[in-house]
Amino acid sequence: MRSALRSALLVSVWLLATAAPALASGGDEGGNPWVEFMWEALNLALLVGVIVYFARSPVREFFAGRREQIKGELESAASVLGEAEARFAEWEQKLGALDIELEKIRETERRRAQQERARILEDAREAALRIERDAKTSILREQRRAQAALQREAGELAVEMAAGILRETMQDEDRDRLVDEFIGSIEASHATGSGS
């Protein structure tokens, strides 16, 4: 029923559209310009009415679809904007935390450098004490060695001097007596060693 009505309306619009220019001309040259204007206005109104009637649904669907598309794009843009703002806030927070972390690292490195400095100074003190102990030990050892060498030389010199004095002052009979005494002491020690 609806399609028959639509078809009838279409035929009548077509007839009016084709007949309107012929009626508007009126056949003679001296026609009324107002009548011509009315027929042209009616013709235009019918044309616009037909276009609106038949194009209304597709145009409405087009604009509805376009509206939904724009709405979806706006929602998508709002979502992207929200995500971007969240990321921005997150990066700002990370940057703030990074400053704090950098300060912590600097403080840790300062402490570590002070500890390393203290350790190096302590090692240097211990090395200095060790070197001092070793030097004192070496000095004492060298002093003892020098004292022993001096005592040995002094003893040898004393023996040489005593031998020289004895050679000069001792005579043959003193030598014979000393040799006899020495042999006697050896025999006596030998006799007591054999008796035990």
C-alpha positions in Angstrom: 0.0 0.0 0.0 2.7 2.4 0.9 4.7 1.6 -2.2 1.6 2.2 -4.4 1.1 5.6 -2.7 4.7 6.4 -3.3 4.4 5.4 -7.0 1.3 7.5 -7.5 2.9 10.5 -5.8 6.0 10.0 -8.0 3.9 9.9 -11.2 1.9 13.0 -10.2 5.1 14.9 -9.4 6.6 13.9 -12.7 3.5 15.0 -14.6 3.4 18.4 -12.7 7.1 18.8 -13.3 6.8 18.2 -17.1 3.6 20.1 -17.5 4.5 23.1 -15.4 6.9 24.7 -17.9 4.4 24.3 -20.7 1.6 25.9 -18.6 3.9 28.6 -17.4 4.8 29.7 -20.9 1.0 30.2 -21.7 1.5 30.1 -25.4 1.6 33.8 -26.0 4.4 36.2 -25.6 2.7 38.6 -23.4 2.0 36.3 -20.4 1.8 37.4 -16.8 5.3 37.3 -15.2 3.7 36.6 -11.8 2.1 33.4 -13.1 5.4 32.3 -14.6 7.1 33.0 -11.3 4.4 31.0 -9.4 4.8 28.0 -11.7 8.6 28.1 -11.3 8.3 28.5 -7.5 5.8 25.6 -7.4 8.1 23.5 -9.6 11.0 24.2 -7.3 9.0 23.4 -4.2 7.8 20.2 -5.8 11.4 19.3 -6.7 12.6 20.0 -3.2 9.7 18.2 -1.7 10.4 15.1 -3.8 14.1 15.2 -3.0 13.4 15.6 0.7 10.7 12.9 0.7 12.9 10.3 -1.1 16.3 11.4 0.3 15.1 12.0 3.8 15.7 8.4 5.0 19.2 8.0 3.5 20.2 11.5 4.6 18.9 10.8 8.0 20.8 7.5 8.1 23.9 9.2 6.8 23.8 11.9 9.4 22.9 9.4 12.2 25.8 7.2 11.1 28.1 10.2 10.9 26.9 11.4 14.3 27.7 7.9 15.8 31.1 7.9 14.0 31.9 11.3 15.4 30.6 10.3 18.8 32.8 7.2 18.7 35.8 9.2 17.6 35.2 11.7 20.4 34.9 8.9 22.9 38.1 7.3 21.5 39.9 10.7 21.6 38.7 11.2 25.2 40.0 7.7 26.0 43.3 8.3 24.3 43.5 11.7 26.1 42.8 10.1 29.4 45.5 7.4 28.8 47.9 10.1 27.7 47.2 12.2 30.9 47.6 9.0 33.0 50.9 8.3 31.3 52.0 11.9 31.7 51.1 11.8 35.5 53.0 8.4 35.8 56.1 9.8 34.1 55.9 12.9 36.2 55.8 10.7 39.3 58.7 8.6 38.0 60.7 11.8 37.3 60.0 12.9 40.9 61.0 9.5 42.1 64.1 9.6 39.9 65.3 12.8 41.5 64.9 11.1 44.9 66.6 8.0 43.7 69.5 10.0 42.2 70.0 11.8 45.5 70.0 8.4 47.3 72.6 7.1 44.9 74.7 10.2 45.4 74.5 9.8 49.2 75.3 6.1 49.0 78.3 6.9 46.8 79.5 9.6 49.2 79.3 7.2 52.1 81.0 4.5 50.1 83.8 7.0 49.1 84.2 8.1 52.8 84.4 4.4 53.9 86.9 3.7 51.1 89.0 6.7 52.1 88.9 5.6 55.8 89.8 2.0 54.8 92.7 3.3 52.6 94.0 5.5 55.5 93.7 2.6 57.9 95.6 0.3 55.5 98.2 3.1 55.1 98.6 3.4 58.9 98.9 -0.4 59.3 101.5 -0.5 56.5 103.4 2.4 58.2 103.3 0.6 61.5 104.4 -2.7 59.9 107.3 -0.9 58.1 108.3 0.8 61.3 108.2 -2.5 63.2 110.2 -4.2 60.4 112.7 -1.3 60.4 113.1 -1.5 64.2 113.5 -5.3 64.0 116.1 -4.9 61.2 117.9 -2.2 63.2 118.0 -4.4 66.3 119.2 -7.4 64.3 121.9 -5.3 62.7 122.9 -3.9 66.1 123.2 -7.4 67.6 125.2 -8.6 64.5 127.4 -5.5 64.8 127.8 -6.0 68.6 128.6 -9.7 68.0 131.1 -8.8 65.3 132.7 -6.2 67.6 132.8 -8.6 70.5 134.4 -11.2 68.3 136.9 -8.8 67.0 137.5 -7.4 70.5 138.0 -11.0 71.8 140.4 -11.9 68.9 142.2 -8.7 69.4 142.4 -9.3 73.2 143.7 -12.9 72.5 146.3 -11.5 70.1 147.4 -8.8 72.5 147.5 -11.3 75.4 149.5 -13.7 73.2 151.9 -10.9 72.2 152.3 -9.9 75.8 152.9 -13.5 76.9 155.4 -14.0 74.1 157.3 -11.0 75.2 157.2 -11.7 78.9 157.2 -15.4 79.1 160.4 -17.4 79.2 161.2 -21.0 78.4 161.0 -22.3 81.9 157.5 -20.6 82.3 156.4 -22.4 79.2 157.6 -25.7 80.4 155.9 -25.3 83.7 152.6 -24.3 82.0 152.8 -27.4 79.7 153.5 -29.7 82.7 150.6 -28.2 84.6 148.3 -28.6 81.6 149.4 -32.2 81.1 148.9 -32.9 84.8 145.4 -31.4 84.8 144.5 -33.6 81.8 145.8 -36.7 83.5 144.0 -35.8 86.7 140.7 -35.3 84.8 141.3 -38.5 83.0 141.9 -40.4 86.1 138.8 -39.1 87.8 136.8 -39.8 84.7 138.0 -43.4 84.6 137.4 -44.0 88.3 133.7 -43.0 87.9 
